[in-house]
Amino acid sequence: MRMAYLFRRLQRTLRAGRVSALASIVSLSAVMLALVVAVLALGNARLLPVTDVPERLVSLLLDPATTESELASIELFLEGSAAVSRFDVLEPERVAERIGTAGGLSVDARQRVAQLELPAVVEVSLRSGAETGPALTTLLKQVGRFPVVLDTVLAEPIQPDTGSRGVLLWIAGIFCLLLLGALVVTLGYSTQLAYARQTQEIALARLFGASERFVRLPFVVDAVVRAVLAAVFALALSYGLWSVSLGPGSARFMGERGWSFLSIEAVLGFIVMASVLGWIGAVVPLLFSRWALGGPRREGSAW
Amino acid sequence: MLGSTESGVTAKQRRPFSFFRKGARSEGSGERPIVRASGIYKFFGPSRPVLRDASLEVARNEFVFITGPSGAGKSTLLSLLYRGQQSDAGALEVCGHDLTQLPDSRVWALRRHLGLVFQDFRLVDHWSVAENCALPLEILRLSGSVIRVRVGETLERVGLSGVAAATARSLSGGEKQRLAIARAIVHEPKLLLADEPTGNLDPQLSIDILSLFEELNREGTTVVFATHDHALIGKTNHRTLALDEGVLGPLARPRSASVTRLVAAS
């Protein structure tokens, strides 16, 4: 279909209901803003403090060629790390002693030690508490810079969802689904309103040979454009909200680290999702409107 | 104006009829009647027949009046021709389309061959005259430049070129009907169906409108003109069919005054 024609039809649709078009974009933006915040909560819930991880968390597997001075620099680093409560350098003989004993190396670590024939393992105990999760991430990054550390093995896997955090995830997920439903309903309602406002024009177009595609396409494009515009507004607003209250600038409210914002892939995905919702929100009511508001046999009813 | 061109728009682009009818079926031989109806029945309720065994053939380039009192079924018959409604029985073929077999999803292919004019104009009041006139061309997805040229030509032809930018609601009754006719002919339909197009107009305007239809007919458009105005029919010699209580038949034309006097004298 020619773009110029589509543009003319969109212009007419907008001209027929300027206020309602604006109102629908505002209401869609509001719903989408809530959706973005819910998605942010959902995404950041993974990074929420983990309080119930065991104290002994990680074993650093060292290169067999590690020298005394290199080991000393690792010990120095671990001593300086606020996240580490204590650490223990196991000589090869002690590693052999501890294999198979309860409370020693994890099965995974033991297997890795046996495979690599390592001379030494450093068992690192992290402080348990509110910041253990992020501290672990930071520690692993820092330790990875030492060329003598071949691998790190967690003694116990961190449970991603435990207790109240799991409930929070469920609530945020259900909220997201409800908001998606609300978006489709809002889009559908605004499409139906635009359709009802142009009943005469549509009936007339059918009289002069307009196909169903001709009739529906501008409404679908209109709904998709509205949804995408609303998504862009909502993302911009939520970015502003994040910058002011949830981002790194809010350290004094939220500790060392605030919530992270959506990745560029997530932002693009959100816009694609908005266009799909716009399409659904337009097509569904139009399918029902065809006969309710004048199909091929009922064009006269518009007059 | 008819011969005028706009830069960059070729004659083929201005009247790309094959593209106009894209999706429409071939009409076959040019000798076939453009409308062929036989044994048509239409009921509005089990005991309310509106059309009974109506048969009709309209040749290409013919001008046919359909007359009858109000409620006789003229509008219903025309509505069957453009597939606004479906007949309950009988065979009906319009512009090569068998309307008894035509699915709803293909009605558009029939209607692109037709031009429709109604008594109540059926204009979009808040659109401009040019926008109203351009509607059938937009449906055919022609480019803006082609539409502008065609609309300009057509409005000039019906005497509305001076008010192209005005809204339809600002026009008088006669102008509105002229605009409705312009919209009906802008895409050069093969068959023009007019349902009481002069019903809301004074006698002089009615004659003007009839003249316009006759001019279109002389140029090759088939016209089916429904009216209850016998005075208007009396001004022409076109074939006239009368609907009476749902039965369609040729109209017995009233004799002229001189003939009546001769009969009385004899």
Contacts between the chains, C-beta under 8 A, distances in Angstrom:
chain1	res1	chain2	res2	distance
A	1	B	141	6.4
A	2	B	141	5.5
A	2	B	143	6.7
A	4	B	143	6.9
A	4	B	144	5.2
A	5	B	138	5.8
A	5	B	141	6.0
A	5	B	144	8.0
A	8	B	138	7.2
A	8	B	144	8.0
A	12	B	127	7.9
A	200	B	124	6.1
A	201	B	124	5.5
A	201	B	127	8.0
A	204	B	122	6.1
A	204	B	124	6.5
A	204	B	135	6.6
A	205	B	135	6.6
A	205	B	139	6.1
A	206	B	107	7.8
A	206	B	108	7.5
A	206	B	111	7.7
A	207	B	82	7.4
A	207	B	84	7.8
A	207	B	111	6.6
A	207	B	116	5.8
A	207	B	122	7.4
A	208	B	111	6.2
A	208	B	112	7.7
A	208	B	116	7.2
A	208	B	135	5.9
A	208	B	136	4.5
A	208	B	139	5.5
A	208	B	183	7.7
A	208	B	187	7.9
A	209	B	108	4.6
A	209	B	109	7.4
A	209	B	110	7.7
A	209	B	111	3.8
A	209	B	112	3.7
A	209	B	114	7.7
A	209	B	136	7.0
A	209	B	139	5.4
A	209	B	140	7.7
A	210	B	108	6.1
A	210	B	139	4.8
A	211	B	23	8.0
A	211	B	108	4.5
A	212	B	105	7.0
A	214	B	108	7.8
A	214	B	139	6.2
A	295	B	104	6.9
A	296	B	83	7.2
A	296	B	104	4.7
A	296	B	107	4.6
A	297	B	83	7.9
A	297	B	84	6.9
A	297	B	85	6.4
A	297	B	86	7.1
A	297	B	104	7.0
A	299	B	84	6.5
A	300	B	79	7.6
A	300	B	84	6.1
A	303	B	120	6.4
A	303	B	122	6.2
